[in-house]
Structure formats: C-alpha cells, structure tokens
Amino acid sequence: MKISVEEYSRVLQLSRTGRVGAAVVPAPPPIDAPEEPLPAVRVEVSPRAQEIRQIKFLLDELPDVREELVQELRQKIEAGEYQVSSAEIADLIVRRTVADNVR
C-alpha cells in the first residue's frame, strides 16, 4: 500500500488540529504526559472468602490425573487381576444417582 504526500498531510493536519473538514476529533494526549495516579482502594476479604481462596489454590495444585492410580490399574488389567462385579458397578451407579439428586 502506498501513502501519498497528500494523504500524509491530511493525517498530519488531523493529529495537530483535531479537525478534518467539519468533523471534530479530540487530540490524543502527549506521549510524555504524566499519568494521574489512581486513588488507593481498600478491599476487605472475609475469613470465609480467604478460606475458599486457600482451598481453591490447594485444589489447583492437585494433578488432573492421579498417575499412581492409573499405573496400578494398568498393571492389574495387564496381569488379568482387575475384576469388578456387575453388582458393584450397579451399586456405584445407584449411589451416584442418589447423591446427585440430593444436591
């Protein structure tokens, strides 16, 4: 893309005056202008919120996958030692359903 001298002059005029034709555009603040300091804000966190924050931090530190358990189950499956009865599976499904409905 090429920018002509005329286009450059129009942009330069806009940046200096804040005007192009009848339109008024606010001039940007000078680059070296000091920023006004933000007022101090005081925030109080309840003990309960602090406790929740700490628990969340601890949970975030836990791995998503429990590698030890996965490795143990893999070994049992490969050795043919992993046996789960259908009654145990059904029992766990019922317990989970009841627990979900209680919430």
N, CA, C and O atoms as a Tinker XYZ file with bonds, in Angstrom:
   412  protein
     1  N      0.843000   -1.167000    0.000000    73     2
     2  CA     0.000000    0.000000    0.000000    64     1     3
     3  C      0.889000    1.232000    0.000000    63     2     4     5
     4  O      1.854000    1.312000    0.760000    81     3
     5  N      0.562000    2.182000   -0.849000    73     3     6
     6  CA     1.325000    3.424000   -0.927000    64     5     7
     7  C      0.518000    4.546000   -0.297000    63     6     8     9
     8  O     -0.698000    4.627000   -0.469000    81     7
     9  N      1.199000    5.396000    0.421000    73     7    10
    10  CA     0.561000    6.563000    1.026000    64     9    11
    11  C      1.134000    7.792000    0.342000    63    10    12    13
    12  O      2.344000    8.018000    0.347000    81    11
    13  N      0.250000    8.577000   -0.240000    73    11    14
    14  CA     0.706000    9.769000   -0.963000    64    13    15
    15  C      1.049000   10.876000    0.019000    63    14    16    17
    16  O      0.693000   10.824000    1.196000    81    15
    17  N      1.748000   11.877000   -0.495000    73    15    18
    18  CA     2.108000   13.034000    0.317000    64    17    19
    19  C      0.844000   13.762000    0.768000    63    18    20    21
    20  O      0.787000   14.289000    1.879000    81    19
    21  N     -0.169000   13.789000   -0.102000    73    19    22
    22  CA    -1.434000   14.446000    0.240000    64    21    23
    23  C     -2.107000   13.741000    1.422000    63    22    24    25
    24  O     -2.572000   14.397000    2.354000    81    23
    25  N     -2.156000   12.411000    1.382000    73    23    26
    26  CA    -2.759000   11.660000    2.486000    64    25    27
    27  C     -1.982000   11.873000    3.778000    63    26    28    29
    28  O     -2.567000   12.030000    4.850000    81    27
    29  N     -0.661000   11.876000    3.662000    73    27    30
    30  CA     0.185000   12.095000    4.827000    64    29    31
    31  C     -0.093000   13.474000    5.421000    63    30    32    33
    32  O     -0.175000   13.617000    6.641000    81    31
    33  N     -0.238000   14.482000    4.572000    73    31    34
    34  CA    -0.506000   15.845000    5.036000    64    33    35
    35  C     -1.845000   15.926000    5.751000    63    34    36    37
    36  O     -1.968000   16.626000    6.756000    81    35
    37  N     -2.856000   15.213000    5.243000    73    35    38
    38  CA    -4.174000   15.226000    5.875000    64    37    39
    39  C     -4.117000   14.592000    7.261000    63    38    40    41
    40  O     -4.718000   15.100000    8.207000    81    39
    41  N     -3.397000   13.490000    7.375000    73    39    42
    42  CA    -3.259000   12.828000    8.679000    64    41    43
    43  C     -2.494000   13.720000    9.641000    63    42    44    45
    44  O     -2.848000   13.815000   10.816000    81    43
    45  N     -1.455000   14.370000    9.155000    73    43    46
    46  CA    -0.671000   15.275000    9.989000    64    45    47
    47  C     -1.540000   16.433000   10.468000    63    46    48    49
    48  O     -1.458000   16.830000   11.631000    81    47
    49  N     -2.377000   16.982000    9.573000    73    47    50
    50  CA    -3.288000   18.061000    9.942000    64    49    51
    51  C     -4.263000   17.586000   11.019000    63    50    52    53
    52  O     -4.526000   18.298000   11.988000    81    51
    53  N     -4.787000   16.395000   10.841000    73    51    54
    54  CA    -5.723000   15.839000   11.811000    64    53    55
    55  C     -5.076000   15.705000   13.182000    63    54    56    57
    56  O     -5.682000   16.056000   14.195000    81    55
    57  N     -3.852000   15.199000   13.218000    73    55    58
    58  CA    -3.202000   14.989000   14.510000    64    57    59
    59  C     -2.862000   16.301000   15.197000    63    58    60    61
    60  O     -2.830000   16.359000   16.426000    81    59
    61  N     -2.606000   17.354000   14.429000    73    59    62
    62  CA    -2.260000   18.650000   15.027000    64    61    63
    63  C     -3.493000   19.433000   15.471000    63    62    64    65
    64  O     -3.498000   20.031000   16.547000    81    63
    65  N     -4.522000   19.429000   14.656000    73    63    66
    66  CA    -5.675000   20.289000   14.934000    64    65    67
    67  C     -6.853000   19.545000   15.520000    63    66    68    69
    68  O     -7.708000   20.151000   16.166000    81    67
    69  N     -6.914000   18.255000   15.309000    73    67    70
    70  CA    -8.070000   17.507000   15.766000    64    69    71
    71  C     -9.269000   17.715000   14.871000    63    70    72    73
    72  O    -10.381000   17.335000   15.237000    81    71
    73  N     -9.072000   18.313000   13.698000    73    71    74
    74  CA   -10.176000   18.604000   12.787000    64    73    75
    75  C     -9.863000   18.096000   11.388000    63    74    76    77
    76  O     -8.735000   18.187000   10.902000    81    75
    77  N    -10.887000   17.566000   10.770000    73    75    78
    78  CA   -10.839000   17.227000    9.353000    64    77    79
    79  C    -12.149000   17.739000    8.783000    63    78    80    81
    80  O    -13.215000   17.204000    9.087000    81    79
    81  N    -12.074000   18.757000    7.970000    73    79    82
    82  CA   -13.307000   19.335000    7.453000    64    81    83
    83  C    -14.139000   19.849000    8.614000    63    82    84    85
    84  O    -13.649000   20.640000    9.420000    81    83
    85  N    -15.401000   19.411000    8.715000    73    83    86
    86  CA   -16.298000   19.862000    9.773000    64    85    87
    87  C    -16.269000   18.944000   10.991000    63    86    88    89
    88  O    -16.813000   19.288000   12.040000    81    87
    89  N    -15.640000   17.787000   10.860000    73    87    90
    90  CA   -15.620000   16.833000   11.966000    64    89    91
    91  C    -14.586000   17.245000   13.003000    63    90    92    93
    92  O    -13.490000   17.684000   12.655000    81    91
    93  N    -14.936000   17.104000   14.263000    73    91    94
    94  CA   -14.009000   17.420000   15.348000    64    93    95
    95  C    -13.610000   16.120000   16.024000    63    94    96    97
    96  O    -14.455000   15.337000   16.459000    81    95
    97  N    -12.309000   15.912000   16.101000    73    95    98
    98  CA   -11.768000   14.707000   16.722000    64    97    99
    99  C    -10.883000   15.153000   17.867000    63    98   100   101
   100  O    -10.028000   16.015000   17.667000    81    99
   101  N    -11.052000   14.602000   19.063000    73    99   102
   102  CA   -10.202000   15.025000   20.179000    64   101   103
   103  C     -8.749000   14.654000   19.922000    63   102   104   105
   104  O     -8.441000   13.562000   19.443000    81   103
   105  N     -7.868000   15.585000   20.250000    73   103   106
   106  CA    -6.441000   15.343000   20.062000    64   105   107
   107  C     -5.964000   14.354000   21.116000    63   106   108   109
   108  O     -6.412000   14.415000   22.261000    81   107
   109  N     -5.068000   13.450000   20.755000    73   107   110
   110  CA    -4.552000   12.493000   21.738000    64   109   111
   111  C     -3.671000   13.210000   22.751000    63   110   112   113
   112  O     -3.080000   14.240000   22.427000    81   111
   113  N     -3.570000   12.685000   23.974000    73   111   114
   114  CA    -2.707000   13.319000   24.974000    64   113   115
   115  C     -1.248000   13.170000   24.556000    63   114   116   117
   116  O     -0.890000   12.215000   23.867000    81   115
   117  N     -0.411000   14.111000   24.970000    73   115   118
   118  CA     1.010000   13.993000   24.638000    64   117   119
   119  C      1.592000   12.705000   25.213000    63   118   120   121
   120  O      1.183000   12.244000   26.278000    81   119
   121  N      2.538000   12.145000   24.501000    73   119   122
   122  CA     3.127000   10.866000   24.913000    64   121   123
   123  C      3.846000   10.994000   26.246000    63   122   124   125
   124  O      3.800000   10.080000   27.069000    81   123
   125  N      4.513000   12.129000   26.462000    73   123   126
   126  CA     5.297000   12.273000   27.684000    64   125   127
   127  C      4.489000   12.862000   28.844000    63   126   128   129
   128  O      5.065000   13.216000   29.873000    81   127
   129  N      3.170000   12.970000   28.694000    73   127   130
   130  CA     2.334000   13.495000   29.770000    64   129   131
   131  C      2.294000   12.491000   30.921000    63   130   132   133
   132  O      2.079000   11.300000   30.697000    81   131
   133  N      2.502000   12.967000   32.157000    73   131   134
   134  CA     2.463000   12.030000   33.295000    64   133   135
   135  C      1.037000   11.549000   33.532000    63   134   136   137
   136  O      0.077000   12.310000   33.416000    81   135
   137  N      0.926000   10.293000   33.858000    73   135   138
   138  CA    -0.386000    9.726000   34.158000    64   137   139
   139  C     -0.770000   10.101000   35.581000    63   138   140   141
   140  O      0.074000   10.157000   36.476000    81   139
   141  N     -2.053000   10.354000   35.772000    73   139   142
   142  CA    -2.527000   10.666000   37.111000    64   141   143
   143  C     -2.540000    9.383000   37.932000    63   142   144   145
   144  O     -2.981000    8.342000   37.446000    81   143
   145  N     -2.061000    9.447000   39.170000    73   143   146
   146  CA    -2.081000    8.231000   39.992000    64   145   147
   147  C     -3.520000    7.842000   40.320000    63   146   148   149
   148  O     -4.379000    8.695000   40.545000    81   147
   149  N     -3.752000    6.564000   40.340000    73   147   150
   150  CA    -5.077000    6.061000   40.678000    64   149   151
   151  C     -5.282000    6.152000   42.184000    63   150   152   153
   152  O     -4.342000    5.939000   42.951000    81   151
   153  N     -6.491000    6.463000   42.612000    73   151   154
   154  CA    -6.732000    6.523000   44.056000    64   153   155
   155  C     -6.606000    5.135000   44.675000    63   154   156   157
   156  O     -6.912000    4.123000   44.044000    81   155
   157  N     -6.152000    5.113000   45.913000    73   155   158
   158  CA    -5.995000    3.837000   46.612000    64   157   159
   159  C     -7.368000    3.245000   46.902000    63   158   160   161
   160  O     -8.312000    3.956000   47.247000    81   159
   161  N     -7.455000    1.948000   46.757000    73   159   162
   162  CA    -8.704000    1.246000   47.020000    64   161   163
   163  C     -8.441000    0.226000   48.117000    63   162   164   165
   164  O     -7.483000   -0.545000   48.048000    81   163
   165  N     -9.288000    0.231000   49.112000    73   163   166
   166  CA    -9.128000   -0.730000   50.204000    64   165   167
   167  C    -10.189000   -1.811000   50.045000    63   166   168   169
   168  O    -11.382000   -1.527000   49.938000    81   167
   169  N     -9.732000   -3.037000   50.031000    73   167   170
   170  CA   -10.630000   -4.175000   49.874000    64   169   171
   171  C    -10.453000   -5.085000   51.077000    63   170   172   173
   172  O     -9.334000   -5.444000   51.445000    81   171
   173  N    -11.563000   -5.448000   51.678000    73   171   174
   174  CA   -11.515000   -6.380000   52.798000    64   173   175
   175  C    -12.119000   -7.705000   52.356000    63   174   176   177
   176  O    -13.212000   -7.751000   51.791000    81   175
   177  N    -11.395000   -8.765000   52.620000    73   175   178
   178  CA   -11.845000  -10.102000   52.246000    64   177   179
   179  C    -12.243000  -10.834000   53.522000    63   178   180   181
   180  O    -11.488000  -10.869000   54.494000    81   179
   181  N    -13.421000  -11.410000   53.505000    73   179   182
   182  CA   -13.923000  -12.103000   54.689000    64   181   183
   183  C    -13.089000  -13.352000   54.965000    63   182   184   185
   184  O    -12.457000  -13.888000   54.055000    81   183
   185  N    -13.083000  -13.815000   56.211000    73   183   186
   186  CA   -12.356000  -15.047000   56.530000    64   185   187
   187  C    -12.842000  -16.231000   55.693000    63   186   188   189
   188  O    -12.046000  -17.079000   55.292000    81   187
   189  N    -14.135000  -16.287000   55.435000    73   187   190
   190  CA   -14.696000  -17.380000   54.617000    64   189   191
   191  C    -14.136000  -17.315000   53.195000    63   190   192   193
   192  O    -13.779000  -18.343000   52.620000    81   191
   193  N    -14.059000  -16.109000   52.628000    73   191   194
   194  CA   -13.515000  -15.949000   51.281000    64   193   195
   195  C    -12.034000  -16.310000   51.252000    63   194   196   197
   196  O    -11.559000  -16.891000   50.276000    81   195
   197  N    -11.302000  -15.972000   52.311000    73   195   198
   198  CA    -9.888000  -16.336000   52.390000    64   197   199
   199  C     -9.726000  -17.853000   52.430000    63   198   200   201
   200  O     -8.833000  -18.412000   51.793000    81   199
   201  N    -10.602000  -18.507000   53.187000    73   199   202
   202  CA   -10.559000  -19.968000   53.281000    64   201   203
   203  C    -10.861000  -20.603000   51.921000    63   202   204   205
   204  O    -10.185000  -21.546000   51.509000    81   203
   205  N    -11.862000  -20.091000   51.237000    73   203   206
   206  CA   -12.209000  -20.612000   49.908000    64   205   207
   207  C    -11.057000  -20.397000   48.937000    63   206   208   209
   208  O    -10.746000  -21.269000   48.126000    81   207
   209  N    -10.432000  -19.242000   49.023000    73   207   210
   210  CA    -9.284000  -18.952000   48.147000    64   209   211
   211  C     -8.141000  -19.936000   48.400000    63   210   212   213
   212  O     -7.518000  -20.423000   47.456000    81   211
   213  N     -7.867000  -20.227000   49.672000    73   211   214
   214  CA    -6.800000  -21.167000   50.022000    64   213   215
   215  C     -7.129000  -22.568000   49.521000    63   214   216   217
   216  O     -6.260000  -23.255000   48.985000    81   215
   217  N     -8.374000  -22.996000   49.690000    73   215   218
   218  CA    -8.784000  -24.328000   49.227000    64   217   219
   219  C     -8.676000  -24.412000   47.715000    63   218   220   221
   220  O     -8.211000  -25.416000   47.176000    81   219
   221  N     -9.106000  -23.355000   47.026000    73   219   222
   222  CA    -9.010000  -23.338000   45.562000    64   221   223
   223  C     -7.552000  -23.440000   45.124000    63   222   224   225
   224  O     -7.234000  -24.158000   44.177000    81   223
   225  N     -6.670000  -22.722000   45.813000    73   223   226
   226  CA    -5.247000  -22.789000   45.492000    64   225   227
   227  C     -4.728000  -24.216000   45.660000    63   226   228   229
   228  O     -3.998000  -24.718000   44.806000    81   227
   229  N     -5.107000  -24.869000   46.764000    73   227   230
   230  CA    -4.657000  -26.239000   47.004000    64   229   231
   231  C     -5.211000  -27.202000   45.956000    63   230   232   233
   232  O     -4.504000  -28.103000   45.504000    81   231
   233  N     -6.467000  -27.014000   45.570000    73   231   234
   234  CA    -7.065000  -27.871000   44.539000    64   233   235
   235  C     -6.393000  -27.669000   43.188000    63   234   236   237
   236  O     -6.212000  -28.621000   42.428000    81   235
   237  N     -6.022000  -26.422000   42.892000    73   235   238
   238  CA    -5.341000  -26.151000   41.624000    64   237   239
   239  C     -3.974000  -26.820000   41.564000    63   238   240   241
   240  O     -3.463000  -27.095000   40.479000    81   239
   241  N     -3.383000  -27.080000   42.724000    73   239   242
   242  CA    -2.074000  -27.727000   42.774000    64   241   243
   243  C     -2.153000  -29.235000   42.537000    63   242   244   245
   244  O     -1.154000  -29.866000   42.192000    81   243
   245  N     -3.344000  -29.810000   42.723000    73   243   246
   246  CA    -3.500000  -31.252000   42.515000    64   245   247
   247  C     -3.432000  -31.580000   41.032000    63   246   248   249
   248  O     -3.925000  -30.815000   40.203000    81   247
   249  N     -2.827000  -32.707000   40.693000    73   247   250
   250  CA    -2.787000  -33.087000   39.276000    64   249   251
   251  C     -4.172000  -33.489000   38.782000    63   250   252   253
   252  O     -5.001000  -33.973000   39.553000    81   251
   253  N     -4.412000  -33.284000   37.488000    73   251   254
   254  CA    -5.695000  -33.668000   36.897000    64   253   255
   255  C     -5.843000  -35.179000   36.836000    63   254   256   257
   256  O     -6.952000  -35.704000   36.929000    81   255
   257  N     -4.725000  -35.880000   36.680000    73   255   258
   258  CA    -4.739000  -37.339000   36.576000    64   257   259
   259  C     -3.897000  -37.897000   37.712000    63   258   260   261
   260  O     -2.765000  -37.465000   37.932000    81   259
   261  N     -4.457000  -38.853000   38.424000    73   259   262
   262  CA    -3.698000  -39.495000   39.503000    64   261   263
   263  C     -2.878000  -40.622000   38.888000    63   262   264   265
   264  O     -3.350000  -41.751000   38.758000    81   263
   265  N     -1.656000  -40.302000   38.516000    73   263   266
   266  CA    -0.788000  -41.228000   37.785000    64   265   267
   267  C     -0.568000  -42.542000   38.532000    63   266   268   269
   268  O     -0.524000  -43.606000   37.914000    81   267
   269  N     -0.430000  -42.475000   39.863000    73   267   270
   270  CA    -0.190000  -43.704000   40.626000    64   269   271
   271  C     -1.363000  -44.666000   40.472000    63   270   272   273
   272  O     -1.166000  -45.863000   40.260000    81   271
   273  N     -2.582000  -44.143000   40.578000    73   271   274
   274  CA    -3.772000  -44.979000   40.453000    64   273   275
   275  C     -3.897000  -45.536000   39.040000    63   274   276   277
   276  O     -4.227000  -46.708000   38.860000    81   275
   277  N     -3.637000  -44.704000   38.045000    73   275   278
   278  CA    -3.711000  -45.153000   36.649000    64   277   279
   279  C     -2.702000  -46.266000   36.405000    63   278   280   281
   280  O     -3.026000  -47.270000   35.770000    81   279
   281  N     -1.486000  -46.095000   36.902000    73   279   282
   282  CA    -0.445000  -47.112000   36.708000    64   281   283
   283  C     -0.821000  -48.418000   37.404000    63   282   284   285
   284  O     -0.628000  -49.501000   36.851000    81   283
   285  N     -1.357000  -48.312000   38.616000    73   283   286
   286  CA    -1.763000  -49.510000   39.355000    64   285   287
   287  C     -2.863000  -50.262000   38.606000    63   286   288   289
   288  O     -2.810000  -51.486000   38.485000    81   287
   289  N     -3.858000  -49.532000   38.104000    73   287   290
   290  CA    -4.944000  -50.174000   37.357000    64   289   291
   291  C     -4.440000  -50.799000   36.061000    63   290   292   293
   292  O     -4.887000  -51.882000   35.684000    81   291
   293  N     -3.520000  -50.133000   35.379000    73   291   294
   294  CA    -2.952000  -50.704000   34.147000    64   293   295
   295  C     -2.264000  -52.035000   34.433000    63   294   296   297
   296  O     -2.429000  -53.007000   33.696000    81   295
   297  N     -1.495000  -52.061000   35.511000    73   295   298
   298  CA    -0.788000  -53.290000   35.860000    64   297   299
   299  C     -1.769000  -54.413000   36.174000    63   298   300   301
   300  O     -1.570000  -55.548000   35.741000    81   299
   301  N     -2.830000  -54.105000   36.924000    73   299   302
   302  CA    -3.821000  -55.129000   37.253000    64   301   303
   303  C     -4.531000  -55.630000   35.998000    63   302   304   305
   304  O     -4.764000  -56.830000   35.852000    81   303
   305  N     -4.876000  -54.713000   35.091000    73   303   306
   306  CA    -5.561000  -55.111000   33.855000    64   305   307
   307  C     -4.655000  -55.990000   33.006000    63   306   308   309
   308  O     -5.091000  -57.018000   32.489000    81   307
   309  N     -3.386000  -55.584000   32.859000    73   307   310
   310  CA    -2.442000  -56.360000   32.049000    64   309   311
   311  C     -2.185000  -57.736000   32.656000    63   310   312   313
   312  O     -1.980000  -58.710000   31.931000    81   311
   313  N     -2.197000  -57.816000   33.986000    73   311   314
   314  CA    -1.953000  -59.093000   34.657000    64   313   315
   315  C     -3.221000  -59.931000   34.749000    63   314   316   317
   316  O     -3.174000  -61.078000   35.193000    81   315
   317  N     -4.363000  -59.367000   34.330000    73   315   318
   318  CA    -5.625000  -60.098000   34.405000    64   317   319
   319  C     -6.180000  -60.171000   35.809000    63   318   320   321
   320  O     -7.019000  -61.025000   36.096000    81   319
   321  N     -5.732000  -59.300000   36.685000    73   319   322
   322  CA    -6.155000  -59.316000   38.080000    64   321   323
   323  C     -7.244000  -58.297000   38.385000    63   322   324   325
   324  O     -7.733000  -58.244000   39.514000    81   323
   325  N     -7.630000  -57.495000   37.417000    73   323   326
   326  CA    -8.634000  -56.458000   37.663000    64   325   327
   327  C    -10.006000  -57.043000   37.414000    63   326   328   329
   328  O    -10.387000  -57.302000   36.273000    81   327
   329  N    -10.741000  -57.250000   38.488000    73   327   330
   330  CA   -12.078000  -57.833000   38.397000    64   329   331
   331  C    -13.060000  -56.933000   39.145000    63   330   332   333
   332  O    -12.864000  -56.631000   40.322000    81   331
   333  N    -14.101000  -56.513000   38.461000    73   331   334
   334  CA   -15.151000  -55.721000   39.091000    64   333   335
   335  C    -16.459000  -56.414000   38.792000    63   334   336   337
   336  O    -16.767000  -56.715000   37.638000    81   335
   337  N    -17.229000  -56.665000   39.836000    73   335   338
   338  CA   -18.504000  -57.358000   39.629000    64   337   339
   339  C    -19.557000  -56.376000   39.132000    63   338   340   341
   340  O    -19.490000  -55.177000   39.404000    81   339
   341  N    -20.518000  -56.901000   38.409000    73   339   342
   342  CA   -21.605000  -56.061000   37.901000    64   341   343
   343  C    -22.433000  -55.500000   39.056000    63   342   344   345
   344  O    -23.003000  -54.415000   38.940000    81   343
   345  N    -22.502000  -56.230000   40.162000    73   343   346
   346  CA   -23.239000  -55.748000   41.333000    64   345   347
   347  C    -22.566000  -54.497000   41.911000    63   346   348   349
   348  O    -23.248000  -53.559000   42.323000    81   347
   349  N    -21.232000  -54.486000   41.940000    73   347   350
   350  CA   -20.513000  -53.311000   42.442000    64   349   351
   351  C    -20.750000  -52.106000   41.540000    63   350   352   353
   352  O    -20.956000  -50.993000   42.024000    81   351
   353  N    -20.721000  -52.327000   40.235000    73   351   354
   354  CA   -20.957000  -51.234000   39.287000    64   353   355
   355  C    -22.368000  -50.680000   39.465000    63   354   356   357
   356  O    -22.558000  -49.465000   39.517000    81   355
   357  N    -23.353000  -51.567000   39.558000    73   355   358
   358  CA   -24.739000  -51.130000   39.741000    64   357   359
   359  C    -24.896000  -50.358000   41.047000    63   358   360   361
   360  O    -25.600000  -49.349000   41.094000    81   359
   361  N    -24.246000  -50.827000   42.098000    73   359   362
   362  CA   -24.317000  -50.157000   43.393000    64   361   363
   363  C    -23.743000  -48.743000   43.307000    63   362   364   365
   364  O    -24.324000  -47.799000   43.841000    81   363
   365  N    -22.610000  -48.602000   42.637000    73   363   366
   366  CA   -21.994000  -47.284000   42.494000    64   365   367
   367  C    -22.855000  -46.346000   41.647000    63   366   368   369
   368  O    -22.938000  -45.152000   41.936000    81   367
   369  N    -23.494000  -46.875000   40.607000    73   367   370
   370  CA   -24.380000  -46.053000   39.773000    64   369   371
   371  C    -25.549000  -45.534000   40.602000    63   370   372   373
   372  O    -25.904000  -44.358000   40.514000    81   371
   373  N    -26.145000  -46.410000   41.405000    73   371   374
   374  CA   -27.281000  -46.007000   42.243000    64   373   375
   375  C    -26.839000  -44.970000   43.268000    63   374   376   377
   376  O    -27.527000  -43.968000   43.463000    81   375
   377  N    -25.705000  -45.192000   43.925000    73   375   378
   378  CA   -25.210000  -44.242000   44.920000    64   377   379
   379  C    -24.962000  -42.869000   44.296000    63   378   380   381
   380  O    -25.325000  -41.844000   44.874000    81   379
   381  N    -24.347000  -42.853000   43.121000    73   379   382
   382  CA   -24.046000  -41.592000   42.450000    64   381   383
   383  C    -25.325000  -40.863000   42.064000    63   382   384   385
   384  O    -25.408000  -39.640000   42.183000    81   383
   385  N    -26.322000  -41.611000   41.600000    73   383   386
   386  CA   -27.600000  -41.009000   41.217000    64   385   387
   387  C    -28.294000  -40.402000   42.423000    63   386   388   389
   388  O    -28.816000  -39.290000   42.350000    81   387
   389  N    -28.300000  -41.126000   43.527000    73   387   390
   390  CA   -28.917000  -40.614000   44.755000    64   389   391
   391  C    -28.173000  -39.369000   45.234000    63   390   392   393
   392  O    -28.800000  -38.371000   45.589000    81   391
   393  N    -26.856000  -39.420000   45.245000    73   391   394
   394  CA   -26.061000  -38.274000   45.701000    64   393   395
   395  C    -26.296000  -37.056000   44.816000    63   394   396   397
   396  O    -26.375000  -35.937000   45.323000    81   395
   397  N    -26.409000  -37.249000   43.511000    73   395   398
   398  CA   -26.651000  -36.129000   42.594000    64   397   399
   399  C    -28.024000  -35.513000   42.805000    63   398   400   401
   400  O    -28.188000  -34.302000   42.663000    81   399
   401  N    -29.013000  -36.335000   43.144000    73   399   402
   402  CA   -30.367000  -35.824000   43.353000    64   401   403
   403  C    -30.521000  -35.126000   44.694000    63   402   404   405
   404  O    -31.430000  -34.312000   44.861000    81   403
   405  N    -29.654000  -35.425000   45.651000    73   403   406
   406  CA   -29.714000  -34.786000   46.962000    64   405   407
   407  C    -29.242000  -33.342000   46.854000    63   406   408   409
   408  O    -29.755000  -32.471000   47.556000    81   407
   409  N    -28.293000  -33.086000   46.003000    73   407   410
   410  CA   -27.743000  -31.728000   45.854000    64   409   411
   411  C    -28.780000  -30.873000   45.284000    63   410   412
   412  O    -28.550000  -29.683000   45.067000    81   411
